[in-house]
Amino acid sequence: MEVFIVSGASRGLGAALVAQLLGPERRVIAISRKPNDALAQAARAAGAWLDWYLQDVADVTAHEDLARAICAELPRDASRYVLINNVGMLGPVGGAESLSAAGLGATLAVNATAPMVMTAQFLTATQTLEAERRIVHISSGLGRNPMAGSAAYCASKAALDMHARVVKTEQAQRANPARIVSLAPGVIDTDMQGELREKDPAALPTVQRFLDLKSRGELASAAVTAQYILAYVARPDFGTTEIDDIRNYPNG
Ligand SMILES: NC(=O)c1ccc[n+]([C@@H]2O[C@H](COP(=O)([O-])OP(=O)(O)OC[C@H]3O[C@@H](n4cnc5c(N)ncnc54)[C@H](OP(=O)(O)O)[C@@H]3O)[C@@H](O)[C@H]2O)c1
C-alpha cells in the first residue's frame, strides 16, 4: 500500500493527480479550500480511500496543526509515502515596487511556507519508518528564470527549489534518507493560466506569450502532466536530480 498526500487538490494539476491516484492499493490525503465533489464520488464508486481536508493554507499556523494531525494519523505499514506539495497561487503581479506586505505574505505563505511546513511534519512523522519516503515540490520554471511583474511568485518558487536542495543535503546523512525533488511541471491548461491571461500587460509584460500558448493549443493538459509526474515519482532514480523539470521527460 502507498500513501499520497496532495495539496491544492481541488482543481487543475492537483485534481488530475488525485483522480489518477484513486485505487485499492493507495490511501490519498487531499488538501484544498474547496471540495471536489466529482473526485469524492469517484473515490466512493471505486472503493478508494480518499480523505479530504478543507483549509486555507495561507494560515500557516493552522496549516502546521493540520499537517501535524495528518502525519500523526498516517498508517505505519505502507511501502511508500509520497508528499506532493502542489498548492500554489499566482499572487500579485506588477513591478517589484508595487508589492505590498499583504500580497507578498499570502503568496510566500501558500507557495513556500505551507509546503515547507508540511514537509517538516511529513519528515518528522515518517523518520523512523523503513519505507520509502518521497517528496515533490511542484515548482515552476519561473523559480529559475525571472519574469518581469511576477517577483512574488518567482521568489516563492525559487525558495522551494533551495528548500529541496537543503533537505536533500540533510537527508544524505540519515539512515533511511527521504528523497526530494523540486519539479517544474511545464505550462498547463489550468485556472492559474486563465488568471495569467487576464492580467494587464502593463503589470505583466509577457501576458501575450500566455495568450499565444493558449490560442496555439500549446498548453499541456493537467491529466497528461499528472500522468508524467506520477511516472516520475515512481522512477527508481527519483531524487538523484533534486531540481528538475517534467519537460525533460517528454515521453512520461
Ligand atoms: N498552470 C501552470 O502553467 C503552472 C506552471 C508552473 C507551475 N505551476 C504550479 O503547479 C501547481 C498547480 O497549479 P495549477 O495550475 O493546477 O493551479 P490552479 O488551477 O490555480 O489550482 C490551485 C490549487 O491550489 C489550491 N489552493 C490555492 N490557494 C490555496 C490556499 N490558500 N489554501 C489551500 N489551497 C489552495 C486550489 O484549491 P482551492 O481554491 O479549492 O483552495 C487548487 O486546488 C502550483 O504550485 C503552480 O504554481 C503551474
The ligand as a MOL file (V3000), in Angstrom:
LIG
                    3D

  0  0  0     0  0            999 V3000
M  V30 BEGIN CTAB
M  V30 COUNTS 48 52 0 0 0
M  V30 BEGIN ATOM
M  V30 1 N -0.5530 26.0160 -14.5800 0
M  V30 2 C 0.7220 26.2230 -14.9330 0
M  V30 3 O 1.0280 26.5490 -16.0960 0
M  V30 4 C 1.8170 26.0840 -13.9200 0
M  V30 5 C 3.1360 26.3110 -14.3500 0
M  V30 6 C 4.1610 26.1410 -13.4440 0
M  V30 7 C 3.8860 25.7610 -12.1480 0
M  V30 8 N 2.5930 25.5580 -11.7480 0 CHG=1
M  V30 9 C 2.3520 25.1460 -10.3690 0
M  V30 10 O 1.5800 23.9520 -10.3720 0
M  V30 11 C 0.7960 23.8930 -9.1710 0
M  V30 12 C -0.6540 23.6440 -9.5370 0
M  V30 13 O -1.0700 24.7620 -10.3140 0
M  V30 14 P -2.4510 24.7950 -11.1070 0
M  V30 15 O -2.1280 25.4240 -12.3980 0
M  V30 16 O -3.1240 23.4910 -11.0560 0 CHG=-1
M  V30 17 O -3.2220 25.8800 -10.2180 0
M  V30 18 P -4.7840 26.1330 -10.0050 0
M  V30 19 O -5.5460 25.5900 -11.1430 0
M  V30 20 O -4.8900 27.5900 -9.6930 0
M  V30 21 O -5.1070 25.2750 -8.7000 0
M  V30 22 C -4.5190 25.6300 -7.4810 0
M  V30 23 C -4.9220 24.6120 -6.4280 0
M  V30 24 O -4.3880 25.0900 -5.1700 0
M  V30 25 C -5.4520 25.2700 -4.2520 0
M  V30 26 N -5.1980 26.4550 -3.4390 0
M  V30 27 C -4.8910 27.6930 -3.8940 0
M  V30 28 N -4.7490 28.5360 -2.8590 0
M  V30 29 C -4.9560 27.8020 -1.7410 0
M  V30 30 C -4.9500 28.0990 -0.3620 0
M  V30 31 N -4.7200 29.3540 0.0800 0
M  V30 32 N -5.2050 27.1080 0.5330 0
M  V30 33 C -5.4560 25.8500 0.1040 0
M  V30 34 N -5.4780 25.5030 -1.1940 0
M  V30 35 C -5.2360 26.4740 -2.1010 0
M  V30 36 C -6.7060 25.4200 -5.1040 0
M  V30 37 O -7.8570 24.9400 -4.4490 0
M  V30 38 P -8.9430 25.8380 -3.6660 0
M  V30 39 O -9.1950 27.0460 -4.4850 0
M  V30 40 O -10.0850 24.8980 -3.5110 0
M  V30 41 O -8.2640 26.1200 -2.3660 0
M  V30 42 C -6.4130 24.4990 -6.2700 0
M  V30 43 O -6.7580 23.1660 -5.9190 0
M  V30 44 C 1.0280 25.2150 -8.4540 0
M  V30 45 O 2.0050 25.0600 -7.4530 0
M  V30 46 C 1.5540 26.1210 -9.5410 0
M  V30 47 O 2.3310 27.1700 -9.0370 0
M  V30 48 C 1.5480 25.7030 -12.6090 0
M  V30 END ATOM
M  V30 BEGIN BOND
M  V30 1 1 1 2
M  V30 2 2 2 3
M  V30 3 1 2 4
M  V30 4 1 4 5
M  V30 5 2 4 48
M  V30 6 2 5 6
M  V30 7 1 6 7
M  V30 8 2 7 8
M  V30 9 1 8 9
M  V30 10 1 8 48
M  V30 11 1 9 10
M  V30 12 1 9 46
M  V30 13 1 10 11
M  V30 14 1 11 12
M  V30 15 1 11 44
M  V30 16 1 12 13
M  V30 17 1 13 14
M  V30 18 2 14 15
M  V30 19 1 14 16
M  V30 20 1 14 17
M  V30 21 1 17 18
M  V30 22 2 18 19
M  V30 23 1 18 20
M  V30 24 1 18 21
M  V30 25 1 21 22
M  V30 26 1 22 23
M  V30 27 1 23 24
M  V30 28 1 23 42
M  V30 29 1 24 25
M  V30 30 1 25 26
M  V30 31 1 25 36
M  V30 32 1 26 27
M  V30 33 1 26 35
M  V30 34 2 27 28
M  V30 35 1 28 29
M  V30 36 1 29 30
M  V30 37 2 29 35
M  V30 38 1 30 31
M  V30 39 2 30 32
M  V30 40 1 32 33
M  V30 41 2 33 34
M  V30 42 1 34 35
M  V30 43 1 36 37
M  V30 44 1 36 42
M  V30 45 1 37 38
M  V30 46 2 38 39
M  V30 47 1 38 40
M  V30 48 1 38 41
M  V30 49 1 42 43
M  V30 50 1 44 45
M  V30 51 1 44 46
M  V30 52 1 46 47
M  V30 END BOND
M  V30 END CTAB
M  END
